Amino acid sequence: MTKSADRLRILLLGDVSGEPGRRAVAALLPGLRERLGIGFVIANGENAAGGYGLTPKLAEELLKAGVDCLTTGDHVFDRKEAWDYVTAERRVLRPLNYPPDVPGRGHAIYDLRLPISDCTDGAGEAVAASVKVAVVSLLGRVFMKPLDCPFRRVMPLVNDLVHETPIIIVDMHAEATAEKQAMGWFLDGKVSAVLGTHTHVQTADEWVMPCGTAYISDVGMCGSFDSILGMNKEQSLRRFVDMVPVRLSPGLRDLRLNGAIVDVEVSSGRALAIERLSVPVPPEPNQTPAA
């Protein structure tokens, strides 16, 4: 494998929040993949259906937009349509540490074909290298659902996955920063990246850990930033100020795409670099930009 084929760029998009988040992904992802040379895209899709859960139709919409794998979290089963779908569609993962008899799977391995620069076969066709990427979806327990321990569930799986591929990406969907950092240290040198999701707020602590694992506490979200965590400001404020139960709907303005790009050495699975990504969706013609 040549030097160019030994480097894979992987993008994890933050929680896709409702229709505005899906619109941001559809508008920006195809161009980003080409411009930045991204070879594999993961997105957390558990808020894609109006901020609550995921449906087969909306999952297919994101997959057609260029997402290769959808991870989830505590809202994965909010929509009953998802129950059978997560079992049938291996590109959609539910957290690994749900009980074993819950529908779906907590990890999957995906086969990629990477072009090898300046190399062709006898017929002049470009040669491609086969690469496998493993993705694991985990759910934290601090301030969250009382599920199985994500630490004890993930380690036996990682020990098995390394026999298939050195490239392992973990989406740690959790509330507490300490729990996410703990998972980063727990898996440093054993996986390519531990990337946090769930809070919808992008953190600035990205780094490659001492043993070669890329880490960030939260990659952010895809959706409206004229909002409170992607949801309508006025509705959210009524919850906080008036303390009344209000059903939230997604915000509609100032759409952005948040994520993190990890450069991985294919032969070893070690992270070479990690970079935050935050890209605004250009306003449509005759649309007034958000203040």
HELIX and SHEET records of a PDB file:
HELIX    1   1 SER A    4  ASP A    6  5                                   3    
HELIX    2   2 GLY A   18  LEU A   36  1                                  19    
HELIX    3   3 PRO A   56  LYS A   64  1                                   9    
HELIX    4   4 ALA A   82  ALA A   88  1                                   7    
HELIX    5   5 PRO A  150  LEU A  161  1                                  12    
HELIX    6   6 THR A  177  LEU A  187  1                                  11    
HELIX    7   7 LYS A  233  VAL A  241  1                                   9    
SHEET    1   A 6 ASP A  15  VAL A  16  0                                        
SHEET    2   A 6 MET A 221  SER A 224  1                                        
SHEET    3   A 6 LEU A 255  GLU A 265 -1                                        
SHEET    4   A 6 ARG A   7  LEU A  13 -1                                        
SHEET    5   A 6 PHE A  40  ASN A  44  1                                        
SHEET    6   A 6 CYS A  69  THR A  71  1                                        
SHEET    1   B 4 ASP A  15  VAL A  16  0                                        
SHEET    2   B 4 MET A 221  SER A 224  1                                        
SHEET    3   B 4 LEU A 255  GLU A 265 -1                                        
SHEET    4   B 4 ALA A 271  PRO A 280 -1                                        
SHEET    1   C 6 HIS A 107  THR A 120  0                                        
SHEET    2   C 6 ALA A 126  LEU A 139 -1                                        
SHEET    3   C 6 ILE A 168  HIS A 173  1                                        
SHEET    4   C 6 ALA A 193  THR A 197  1                                        
SHEET    5   C 6 ALA A 214  ILE A 216  1                                        
SHEET    6   C 6 TRP A 207  VAL A 208 -1                                        
END                                                                             
